[in-house]
Amino acid sequence: MINLLPPETKRAYHYALINQKLLKWVTALVIGVLGLGAIGTYGWISVHRAVSTSSRQVVSLQQNLAANHLAASEANIQAIANDFTLVVKVLSQEVLFSKLLSHMAAAMPQGANLTRLNITTTAGGSGLDITAEASNYTTATQVQVNLSDPSNGIFSKSDLVNIDCSPNSTPDKNYPCSVSLRAQFAKNNQFLFINQKKGV
């Protein structure tokens, strides 16, 4: 088929075809850019949400950890305080018998012997139940007087519980009287471990 159209018309058709193709390409390019923009926007929003959620979780975890560490620290401090109180209590009742016995023996009157000591706890602090044998009633009472003497520095007070000079009150016939005392340690006595000075 022979094209008899004038050259200007031919060129116009030719450019019209080119324009149509360019228009299709531009339309496709715009749609592609818009699609990429939509995908990029969606991805940015998703990442932003994920970061925001992660940040909130991190803050929450940090707060929980801080609260847990605080509670754990308080529990540890309380346990240490309880242990320290227990140590002080035990040491306050720990008697150094090697020193105590030598001082008590020196304070005993002639004709009396210690037979038994038993640690007790009284309202005023630590003390001892003391049992001794004596050659007579006077000596038995002197045991209480000597042990409660403040110059000895052993006891703040010594109460006489019982004196028994009846037959068979003691197995030793040379010491027929048995005397029972309850004595309370003097506050700053040197016979409790907790009262020991450093280096003594």
C-alpha positions in Angstrom: 0.0 0.0 0.0 1.3 3.4 -1.0 1.2 6.2 1.5 0.1 9.3 -0.3 -0.1 11.5 2.8 1.8 14.7 2.8 5.2 14.7 4.6 4.0 17.0 7.3 1.1 14.7 8.2 3.5 11.7 8.1 5.8 13.4 10.6 2.8 14.4 12.7 1.7 10.8 12.9 5.2 9.6 13.5 5.6 12.0 16.5 2.1 11.1 17.7 3.1 7.5 17.9 6.3 8.4 19.7 4.4 10.6 22.1 2.0 7.7 22.8 4.9 5.4 23.6 6.6 8.1 25.7 3.3 8.7 27.5 3.0 5.0 28.3 6.6 4.9 29.6 6.1 8.0 31.7 2.9 6.6 33.1 4.6 3.2 33.9 7.5 5.1 35.4 5.2 7.3 37.6 3.3 4.2 38.7 6.6 2.4 39.5 7.9 5.4 41.5 4.5 5.7 43.4 4.7 1.9 44.1 8.3 2.2 45.3 7.3 5.2 47.4 4.3 3.3 48.9 6.6 0.3 49.6 9.2 2.5 51.1 6.7 4.3 53.3 5.2 1.1 54.5 8.6 -0.3 55.3 9.6 2.9 57.2 6.3 2.8 59.2 6.9 -0.8 60.0 10.5 -0.2 61.1 9.4 2.8 63.1 6.7 0.7 64.9 9.2 -2.1 65.5 11.8 0.3 67.0 9.1 2.0 69.1 7.9 -1.3 70.4 11.4 -2.5 71.1 12.2 0.7 72.9 9.1 0.3 75.1 10.1 -3.3 75.9 13.7 -2.3 76.7 12.4 0.5 79.1 10.0 -2.0 80.7 12.7 -4.6 81.1 15.1 -2.0 82.6 12.5 -0.9 85.1 11.7 -4.5 86.0 15.4 -5.3 86.4 15.9 -2.2 88.5 12.9 -3.1 90.7 14.1 -6.7 91.0 17.7 -5.6 91.8 16.4 -3.2 94.4 14.3 -5.9 96.0 17.1 -8.4 95.9 19.5 -5.8 97.4 17.1 -5.0 100.2 16.7 -8.7 100.9 20.5 -9.2 101.0 21.0 -6.2 103.3 18.3 -7.5 105.6 19.9 -10.9 105.6 23.3 -9.4 106.4 21.7 -7.3 109.2 20.0 -10.4 110.6 23.2 -12.4 110.5 25.1 -9.6 112.2 22.5 -9.3 114.9 22.8 -13.1 115.4 26.6 -12.9 115.6 26.5 -10.1 118.1 23.9 -12.1 120.2 26.0 -15.2 120.1 29.2 -13.4 120.9 27.5 -11.5 123.7 26.8 -14.8 125.4 30.1 -16.5 124.6 31.9 -16.8 127.9 35.7 -17.2 128.2 35.7 -19.8 130.9 39.5 -19.9 131.2 39.5 -16.3 132.5 36.2 -16.7 134.4 37.1 -19.8 136.4 40.5 -18.4 137.5 38.8 -15.2 138.8 36.0 -17.1 140.5 38.4 -19.5 142.1 40.3 -16.6 143.5 37.1 -15.0 144.8 35.9 -18.3 146.6 36.4 -18.3 150.3 38.5 -20.9 151.9 36.6 -24.1 152.5 34.4 -23.8 149.4 34.6 -25.5 146.0 32.8 -24.8 142.7 31.0 -27.8 141.5 28.8 -26.6 138.5 28.3 -23.6 136.3 25.3 -23.2 133.9 24.9 -20.2 131.5 21.5 -18.5 131.8 19.8 -15.5 130.2 18.1 -13.1 132.5 16.1 -9.9 131.9 19.2 -7.9 132.7 21.5 -9.9 130.4 23.7 -13.0 130.6 24.5 -14.7 133.8 25.3 -18.0 135.5 23.7 -20.5 137.8 26.4 -21.5 140.2 26.6 -24.5 142.5 29.3 -24.9 145.1 30.2 -27.1 148.1 31.1 -25.5 151.4 32.5 -26.8 154.7 29.8 -25.1 156.7 26.8 -22.8 156.6 28.9 -19.6 157.2 31.3 -20.5 154.4 28.3 -21.2 152.1 26.9 -17.7 152.7 30.4 -16.2 152.2 30.5 -17.7 148.7 27.6 -15.4 147.7 29.1 -12.4 149.5 32.5 -12.8 147.7 31.1 -13.4 144.2 28.8 -10.4 144.4 31.6 -8.1 145.6 31.9 -5.3 143.0 35.7 -5.2 143.4 35.9 -8.6 141.7 34.4 -7.2 138.5 32.7 -10.5 137.8 29.0 -10.1 138.6 26.8 -7.1 139.0 24.7 -9.0 141.5 24.5 -12.5 143.0 21.3 -13.9 144.5 21.3 -16.8 146.9 19.0 -19.5 145.7 19.5 -22.2 148.2 21.8 -23.5 151.0 21.5 -27.1 152.0 23.5 -28.5 154.9 21.4 -31.6 155.5 23.0 -35.0 155.7 23.8 -36.4 152.2 23.4 -33.0 150.5 26.9 -33.5 149.0 28.9 -36.7 148.3 32.0 -35.2 150.0 31.8 -35.3 153.8 34.5 -32.6 154.1 32.1 -30.2 152.3 28.6 -31.1 153.7 26.9 -27.9 152.5 25.6 -27.3 149.0 25.0 -23.6 147.9 23.2 -22.5 144.8 23.4 -19.0 143.4 22.2 -17.1 140.4 24.6 -14.4 139.3 24.4 -11.8 136.6 27.5 -10.7 134.8 28.7 -7.1 135.2 28.2 -5.0 132.1 31.9 -4.4 131.3 33.2 -7.7 132.6 36.2 -9.2 130.8 34.8 -12.7 130.6 32.5 -12.3 127.6 34.1 -12.6 124.2 32.3 -9.4 122.9 33.9 -7.3 125.6 37.5 -8.3 124.6 39.6 -5.5 123.4 41.4 -5.9 120.1 44.8 -7.5 120.6 43.9 -9.0 124.0 
